[in-house]
Amino acid sequence: MSAARRAGPQQPGSPAAAAAGQWITDVGAAVADAHRREWAYVLAATVRVARDIDTAEECVQDAYVAALDAWSRQGVPRNPGAWLTTAARRRALDVLRRDRTLRAKLPLLVEPDPQPGADAGAAGDAIPDDRLRLIFTCCHPALAREAQVALTLRLVCGLTTAEIAQAFLVAESAMAARVTRAKKKISAAGISYRVPGAAELPERLDAVLTVVHLLYTTGHTAPAGVHLVRAELVESATGLARLLVRLMPDEPEARGLLALILLTDARRAARADSDGRLALLAEQDRSRWDRAAIAEGCRLVVEALRGRRPGRFALQAAIAAVHDEARTYADTDWRELVRLYDELMRAWPSPVVALNRAVAVAMADGPAAGLAQIGLLEQDGRLAGYRYLPAAKADMLRRLGRSRAAAQAYLTALELTSNAAERSFLERRLDEVTPACAAAQHAPPGARTHPGGGQ
C-alpha cells in the first residue's frame, strides 16, 4: 500500500494528496500504454476461449476497465499483458457459464494453452501466432474486401476508427458505418470464430497482407500526436510480416511486404533530427540507416520479383530499394523509379500510387511535369482531403518559384495534418516561401525572373 493510502484521507493541496493524484495519473498512463501495446495479443487469446469475436471484444474491454481499479489498489503488474489476458479470459468463461448449453465445452475452453486439435483444421496449428490466426479469421470472404480489412484493423490491431478512415481516405463517420455494417453481417450470417483451413489461406492472403501493411504505415507516420513514429505498431507489423513469410514461404507477395517494411523502416533513425524535426530523404544522414535491414530487404526483393509477374508489395519494395541503394540523394535513379511506378500502376491502379509517381516525375523531368500530374489528380477528386497531395503540390510550386501559390498549398496541407512533426515541417516550409510572397507583391512590374511569376 502506498504512503498516501496509509495516511488516510488527505487535505486538498497536501503533498500526500498530490502523490495520490500522481499515482492515479500513472495508473491511467499504464492502462493506456497497455491498450496500445497489448490489445491485439489479449483479444486474440480471449477469442480462443470465447469462440466469438464480439463477446471477446466486450470481455477485453471489461478487463481494461477492471485494470483501472485493480492497478490503482494493487499497483501496476510486472506483466500488464498477462494480467489483462487472464482477466479477459476469466470474463469470457463467466459469460460461457451463464449459457447452459455450453457447459459441456467448458473443460476444453479453460485450458490456458489449447492442445493440438483444439482449433478447427490443421491451419490452426500451422499458424504460429494468435494475432495472425485471428487476422486470417477476420478476413472472411463473406465480407467485402474493404470491410474485412477495416474490421480487422479495428478489432485485432486496435486502431481507432479515425486512423482507419485516414488509411482508406474516407470520412470517419463513413468508416464507423462500414465497421458497424460488417459486424452486423457477421452476426446475421452466423459467421463464427473458425480458423480457416490450409486450403483457405491463399484466398485470404491479400487481405491479410493489406492489414499488416496498413498497420505498418499507421505506425511509420502516426496520423496524429507529437511523435512521428508509433514504434509499437511498426514492431507488431514487422513481426507479423516475418510470421507470414514463415507460414507461406512460397508466396512472393509475403516476401515483398516484409522487404517493403524492412527497407522503409531502415531509415527510421534518420527521419527526424535530435529536436524531433522531420527530415526528408534529401536531408537525411544516410550513415544512420540500418544497413543490415537494407541488405535483408534487398535480398527479399530479388526473391519476390523472381518468377511470375510481380505484385504490388514486391514492386513497392523494389521502389524502396532504389532509394536505399542510392549512395546520396543526388544519385537516386529517378527514371528507374518512374518506370517502377508505371509497373505498380498496372498492378495496383491507385491514386496514392499516382501521386508518388508524380513526385518521381517531378524529380526526373522537372517540377512543371510533376505539377501537371498533380493537376490531373486534383481533377480526379479521390485524393481530396489527403494531406500529401497539397504538400507535394506546394513543394513543386516552391521549386518553380511560385511562392504565393506554394504558400496557399502549404496552408491547405496544414489544415489536413495532425501529426506534430509533419506540421512543424510544413510550417517551416511556409515560413520560407512567405517572405518571397511579400517581396513579389512589392516588386516592380517585370522584376520577377523566376518561372511561374508567383502564381
Legacy VTK file of the C-alpha trace (Angstrom):
# vtk DataFile Version 3.0
C-alpha trace
ASCII
DATASET POLYDATA
POINTS 455 float
0.000 0.000 0.000
1.295 3.453 -0.862
2.237 6.003 1.795
-0.633 8.196 0.592
-3.145 5.430 1.318
-1.690 4.540 4.718
-2.050 8.154 5.794
-5.813 8.069 5.234
-7.878 10.987 3.826
-5.715 13.888 2.694
-6.321 17.600 2.710
-6.561 19.102 -0.771
-3.219 20.500 -1.840
-1.182 18.426 0.651
1.931 16.562 -0.584
0.225 13.227 0.111
-2.826 14.261 -1.922
-0.557 15.330 -4.748
1.226 11.978 -4.580
-2.096 10.131 -4.682
-3.150 12.156 -7.703
0.121 11.335 -9.448
-0.410 7.653 -8.641
-3.821 7.714 -10.310
-2.349 9.502 -13.325
0.445 6.917 -13.566
-2.076 4.060 -13.486
-4.121 5.685 -16.251
-0.979 6.062 -18.338
-0.073 2.406 -17.710
-3.523 1.241 -18.839
-3.327 3.451 -21.929
0.120 2.093 -22.772
-1.104 -1.484 -22.282
-4.002 -0.736 -24.627
-1.610 0.447 -27.333
0.824 -2.443 -26.925
-1.226 -5.416 -25.768
-4.730 -5.102 -27.251
-4.116 -7.429 -30.199
-2.478 -10.119 -28.046
-5.185 -10.007 -25.362
-8.041 -10.097 -27.876
-6.513 -12.972 -29.842
-6.043 -15.050 -26.683
-9.574 -14.278 -25.485
-11.208 -15.216 -28.792
-9.781 -18.707 -28.417
-11.859 -19.037 -25.259
-14.980 -17.093 -26.244
-15.193 -18.513 -29.792
-16.967 -15.305 -30.745
-15.266 -12.059 -31.709
-17.955 -9.714 -30.366
-18.026 -11.485 -26.998
-14.240 -11.495 -26.816
-14.064 -7.785 -27.588
-16.531 -6.991 -24.782
-14.573 -9.158 -22.337
-11.291 -7.446 -23.242
-12.885 -4.025 -22.785
-14.141 -5.166 -19.364
-10.605 -6.289 -18.481
-9.175 -2.844 -19.241
-11.878 -1.193 -17.124
-11.114 -3.625 -14.284
-7.414 -2.812 -14.611
-8.010 0.853 -13.780
-9.480 -0.119 -10.418
-7.285 -3.101 -9.583
-3.994 -1.460 -10.529
-4.902 1.634 -8.520
-5.282 -0.593 -5.445
-2.595 -3.203 -6.062
-0.065 -1.443 -8.260
0.712 -1.938 -11.936
1.662 -5.599 -12.521
5.070 -6.541 -13.853
3.446 -8.057 -16.958
0.325 -5.982 -17.808
-0.460 -8.049 -20.895
-0.580 -11.305 -18.946
-2.787 -9.711 -16.265
-5.205 -8.386 -18.888
-5.283 -11.694 -20.750
-6.121 -13.612 -17.589
-8.849 -11.118 -16.644
-10.389 -11.150 -20.117
-10.342 -14.954 -20.411
-11.926 -15.332 -16.972
-14.620 -12.883 -18.018
-15.217 -14.926 -21.182
-15.562 -18.100 -19.136
-18.088 -16.341 -16.886
-20.113 -15.429 -19.964
-19.989 -19.007 -21.201
-21.005 -20.403 -17.826
-24.181 -18.328 -17.976
-25.030 -20.070 -21.205
-26.150 -23.526 -20.041
-25.899 -25.052 -23.494
-22.113 -24.630 -23.488
-21.375 -26.249 -20.137
-20.172 -29.423 -21.798
-17.474 -27.482 -23.638
-16.031 -25.740 -20.602
-13.397 -28.377 -19.784
-11.808 -27.741 -23.182
-12.092 -23.981 -23.002
-10.492 -23.484 -19.600
-7.128 -24.778 -20.812
-4.784 -21.753 -20.961
-2.909 -23.237 -23.926
-5.216 -25.344 -26.113
-3.816 -28.704 -27.140
-3.262 -29.596 -30.798
-6.603 -30.142 -32.450
-8.492 -27.648 -30.254
-8.669 -25.239 -33.194
-10.524 -26.095 -36.364
-8.344 -27.590 -39.100
-4.647 -28.167 -39.475
-4.101 -24.491 -40.256
-4.936 -23.612 -36.658
-1.780 -25.432 -35.609
0.240 -24.193 -38.590
-0.396 -20.502 -37.912
2.177 -19.826 -35.200
0.687 -16.717 -33.617
-2.690 -15.942 -32.035
-2.806 -12.484 -33.641
-2.103 -13.831 -37.130
-4.622 -16.626 -36.603
-7.268 -14.041 -35.723
-6.367 -11.796 -38.672
-6.867 -14.694 -41.083
-10.144 -15.495 -39.341
-11.458 -11.922 -39.605
-10.555 -11.649 -43.300
-13.620 -13.730 -44.139
-14.563 -13.901 -47.846
-18.246 -13.376 -46.971
-17.346 -9.729 -46.272
-16.331 -7.151 -48.858
-12.558 -6.682 -49.026
-12.558 -3.183 -47.511
-14.858 -4.381 -44.733
-12.521 -7.306 -43.978
-9.523 -5.021 -43.680
-11.278 -2.248 -41.753
-12.869 -4.625 -39.249
-9.579 -6.437 -38.668
-7.667 -3.195 -38.127
-10.311 -2.076 -35.637
-10.785 -5.303 -33.685
-7.462 -7.093 -33.901
-4.940 -4.295 -34.374
-6.632 -1.787 -32.064
-6.528 1.157 -34.480
-9.103 3.867 -33.923
-11.865 4.490 -36.425
-10.253 7.840 -37.270
-6.910 6.169 -38.032
-8.563 3.570 -40.260
-10.565 6.271 -42.044
-7.346 8.114 -42.859
-5.825 4.910 -44.247
-8.831 4.434 -46.534
-9.150 8.154 -47.427
-12.760 8.340 -46.234
-14.604 10.320 -43.563
-14.541 8.944 -40.026
-18.349 8.680 -39.964
-18.310 6.634 -43.169
-15.706 4.275 -41.750
-17.652 3.866 -38.486
-20.725 2.903 -40.502
-18.672 0.445 -42.571
-17.321 -1.320 -39.476
-20.802 -1.462 -37.926
-22.277 -2.980 -41.097
-19.528 -5.592 -41.202
-20.162 -6.632 -37.594
-23.913 -6.834 -38.256
-23.319 -9.017 -41.308
-21.155 -11.362 -39.254
-23.944 -11.674 -36.703
-26.752 -12.034 -39.247
-24.880 -14.607 -41.337
-23.836 -16.592 -38.293
-20.134 -16.287 -39.111
-18.398 -17.735 -36.047
-14.804 -17.815 -34.900
-13.200 -20.526 -37.011
-9.571 -20.653 -38.046
-9.518 -21.186 -41.828
-8.109 -24.439 -43.133
-4.807 -24.560 -45.001
-6.581 -24.574 -48.372
-8.403 -21.342 -47.457
-5.308 -19.309 -46.597
-4.265 -18.261 -50.150
-7.625 -16.629 -50.933
-7.344 -14.571 -47.733
-3.666 -13.707 -48.076
-4.025 -10.430 -49.983
-6.437 -9.040 -47.371
-4.102 -10.167 -44.570
-1.115 -8.534 -46.293
-3.156 -5.344 -46.652
-3.982 -5.350 -42.929
-0.321 -5.735 -41.968
0.762 -3.063 -44.470
-1.782 -0.536 -43.193
-0.791 -1.356 -39.614
2.805 -0.560 -40.562
2.009 2.663 -42.424
-0.028 3.918 -39.460
2.999 3.307 -37.240
5.524 4.654 -39.749
3.932 8.104 -39.673
1.383 8.491 -36.891
-1.778 10.227 -38.185
-1.795 12.488 -35.102
0.127 13.214 -31.919
3.558 14.543 -31.029
5.595 11.525 -32.182
6.444 10.876 -35.804
6.581 7.089 -35.352
4.444 4.696 -33.297
7.115 2.115 -32.619
4.747 -0.489 -31.168
2.746 -0.625 -34.419
5.912 -0.820 -36.530
7.265 -3.671 -34.419
3.937 -5.518 -34.491
3.664 -5.213 -38.290
7.279 -6.316 -38.780
6.747 -9.365 -36.586
3.539 -10.309 -38.394
5.235 -9.921 -41.795
8.023 -12.267 -40.703
5.465 -14.805 -39.493
3.672 -14.636 -42.857
6.909 -15.420 -44.714
7.498 -18.430 -42.452
3.880 -19.558 -42.785
3.727 -19.188 -46.593
7.332 -19.285 -47.846
6.328 -19.811 -51.486
4.227 -16.623 -51.656
6.268 -13.826 -53.320
3.966 -11.097 -52.023
4.598 -12.126 -48.416
8.321 -11.652 -49.072
7.570 -8.400 -50.880
5.700 -7.000 -47.891
8.456 -7.920 -45.435
11.027 -6.386 -47.797
8.983 -3.189 -48.088
8.716 -2.845 -44.302
12.422 -3.537 -43.725
13.625 -1.188 -46.466
11.336 1.624 -45.354
11.924 1.242 -41.639
15.704 1.060 -42.195
15.639 4.869 -42.472
13.792 5.423 -39.195
16.766 6.745 -37.179
17.430 9.468 -39.765
13.835 10.602 -40.338
13.982 13.195 -37.559
16.820 15.205 -36.056
17.722 15.432 -32.353
14.985 18.049 -31.869
12.353 15.800 -33.446
12.156 17.818 -36.666
11.173 15.852 -39.766
13.967 15.270 -42.306
13.105 14.389 -45.899
15.134 11.874 -47.907
17.256 14.673 -49.379
18.221 15.837 -45.877
18.791 12.514 -44.114
22.133 11.341 -42.779
22.391 8.052 -44.667
25.121 6.774 -42.359
22.353 6.318 -39.777
20.344 3.977 -41.999
20.171 0.332 -40.888
22.405 -1.389 -43.442
21.636 -4.886 -42.162
17.902 -4.308 -42.689
18.604 -2.889 -46.164
20.690 -5.943 -47.113
17.961 -8.322 -45.913
15.259 -6.283 -47.653
17.160 -6.214 -50.964
17.635 -9.992 -50.822
13.903 -10.443 -50.249
13.098 -8.090 -53.150
15.119 -10.241 -55.547
13.249 -13.335 -54.331
9.860 -11.601 -54.562
10.495 -10.395 -58.128
11.666 -13.788 -59.339
9.303 -15.827 -61.496
5.775 -14.650 -62.181
4.669 -11.081 -62.748
5.444 -9.110 -59.557
2.647 -7.928 -57.293
2.067 -4.586 -55.613
4.093 -5.244 -52.472
7.093 -6.590 -54.376
7.058 -3.531 -56.650
6.765 -1.119 -53.734
9.701 -2.905 -52.120
11.707 -2.520 -55.347
10.980 1.228 -55.253
12.166 1.411 -51.640
15.314 -0.498 -52.621
16.188 2.068 -55.302
16.060 4.809 -52.652
18.042 2.799 -50.111
20.788 1.749 -52.517
21.492 5.305 -53.729
24.753 6.495 -52.150
23.425 10.069 -51.985
20.100 11.713 -52.776
21.610 13.128 -55.969
22.484 9.579 -57.061
18.837 8.433 -56.919
17.770 6.867 -60.234
14.514 8.791 -60.692
13.864 7.446 -64.192
14.054 3.895 -62.851
11.594 4.934 -60.146
9.169 6.314 -62.737
9.427 3.010 -64.625
8.699 1.044 -61.446
5.750 3.299 -60.625
4.399 2.636 -64.120
4.588 -1.106 -63.362
2.948 -0.527 -59.991
0.118 1.459 -61.571
-0.600 -1.517 -63.839
-0.583 -3.922 -60.893
-2.407 -1.618 -58.474
-4.090 1.420 -60.087
-4.333 3.636 -57.013
-4.476 7.464 -56.776
-1.869 7.330 -53.996
0.481 5.457 -56.320
-0.231 8.070 -58.997
0.707 10.818 -56.527
4.003 9.125 -55.679
4.663 8.681 -59.398
4.051 12.421 -59.900
6.733 13.175 -57.298
9.180 10.901 -59.148
8.263 12.567 -62.462
8.947 15.978 -60.881
12.431 14.808 -59.943
13.148 13.129 -63.291
11.634 15.717 -65.672
11.280 18.835 -63.531
8.611 20.223 -61.182
6.430 21.538 -64.016
5.973 17.988 -65.340
5.101 16.742 -61.881
2.689 19.620 -61.325
0.792 18.639 -64.480
0.252 15.187 -62.961
-0.881 16.787 -59.695
-3.489 18.760 -61.639
-4.935 15.546 -63.047
-5.179 14.071 -59.550
-6.964 17.175 -58.280
-9.497 16.839 -61.095
-9.933 13.145 -60.265
-11.036 14.076 -56.734
-10.293 10.796 -54.978
-7.424 12.360 -53.019
-9.482 15.289 -51.753
-8.599 15.594 -48.071
-5.353 13.601 -48.443
-2.685 15.751 -46.821
0.189 14.619 -49.032
-1.446 15.902 -52.238
-1.286 19.634 -51.343
2.091 19.053 -49.635
3.565 17.614 -52.843
1.967 20.376 -54.889
3.414 23.019 -52.562
6.912 21.595 -52.915
6.732 21.633 -56.718
5.387 25.194 -56.716
8.180 26.220 -54.328
10.792 24.748 -56.658
9.230 26.642 -59.564
9.483 29.879 -57.600
5.704 30.320 -57.436
5.793 31.386 -53.807
2.266 32.708 -53.414
0.659 29.552 -54.812
3.077 27.413 -52.790
2.097 29.228 -49.582
-1.579 28.550 -50.253
-0.864 24.859 -50.879
1.176 24.635 -47.658
-1.734 26.186 -45.752
-4.099 23.602 -47.252
-1.747 20.787 -46.242
-1.516 22.193 -42.708
-5.305 22.189 -42.389
-5.296 18.447 -43.140
-2.314 17.478 -40.954
-2.489 16.498 -37.275
0.942 14.960 -36.681
3.108 17.488 -34.812
6.369 16.630 -36.643
4.728 16.958 -40.038
3.015 20.214 -39.047
6.320 21.668 -37.876
7.945 20.772 -41.194
5.106 22.353 -43.212
5.231 25.478 -41.058
8.975 25.824 -41.720
8.387 25.481 -45.444
5.579 28.051 -45.254
7.903 30.471 -43.459
10.464 30.005 -46.239
8.069 30.987 -49.034
6.192 33.735 -47.165
8.972 36.382 -47.440
9.181 35.619 -51.158
5.432 36.232 -51.426
5.808 39.630 -49.767
8.773 40.562 -51.979
6.880 39.535 -55.087
3.892 41.688 -54.109
6.073 44.810 -53.852
8.365 44.130 -56.812
8.029 46.489 -59.821
6.429 45.084 -62.982
8.830 42.889 -64.917
11.136 42.435 -61.918
10.284 38.728 -61.439
12.640 36.491 -63.365
11.781 33.078 -61.876
9.444 30.698 -63.708
5.767 30.934 -62.902
5.691 34.555 -61.811
4.439 33.709 -58.285
1.084 32.203 -59.269
LINES 1 456
455 0 1 2 3 4 5 6 7 8 9 10 11 12 13 14 15 16 17 18 19 20 21 22 23 24 25 26 27 28 29 30 31 32 33 34 35 36 37 38 39 40 41 42 43 44 45 46 47 48 49 50 51 52 53 54 55 56 57 58 59 60 61 62 63 64 65 66 67 68 69 70 71 72 73 74 75 76 77 78 79 80 81 82 83 84 85 86 87 88 89 90 91 92 93 94 95 96 97 98 99 100 101 102 103 104 105 106 107 108 109 110 111 112 113 114 115 116 117 118 119 120 121 122 123 124 125 126 127 128 129 130 131 132 133 134 135 136 137 138 139 140 141 142 143 144 145 146 147 148 149 150 151 152 153 154 155 156 157 158 159 160 161 162 163 164 165 166 167 168 169 170 171 172 173 174 175 176 177 178 179 180 181 182 183 184 185 186 187 188 189 190 191 192 193 194 195 196 197 198 199 200 201 202 203 204 205 206 207 208 209 210 211 212 213 214 215 216 217 218 219 220 221 222 223 224 225 226 227 228 229 230 231 232 233 234 235 236 237 238 239 240 241 242 243 244 245 246 247 248 249 250 251 252 253 254 255 256 257 258 259 260 261 262 263 264 265 266 267 268 269 270 271 272 273 274 275 276 277 278 279 280 281 282 283 284 285 286 287 288 289 290 291 292 293 294 295 296 297 298 299 300 301 302 303 304 305 306 307 308 309 310 311 312 313 314 315 316 317 318 319 320 321 322 323 324 325 326 327 328 329 330 331 332 333 334 335 336 337 338 339 340 341 342 343 344 345 346 347 348 349 350 351 352 353 354 355 356 357 358 359 360 361 362 363 364 365 366 367 368 369 370 371 372 373 374 375 376 377 378 379 380 381 382 383 384 385 386 387 388 389 390 391 392 393 394 395 396 397 398 399 400 401 402 403 404 405 406 407 408 409 410 411 412 413 414 415 416 417 418 419 420 421 422 423 424 425 426 427 428 429 430 431 432 433 434 435 436 437 438 439 440 441 442 443 444 445 446 447 448 449 450 451 452 453 454
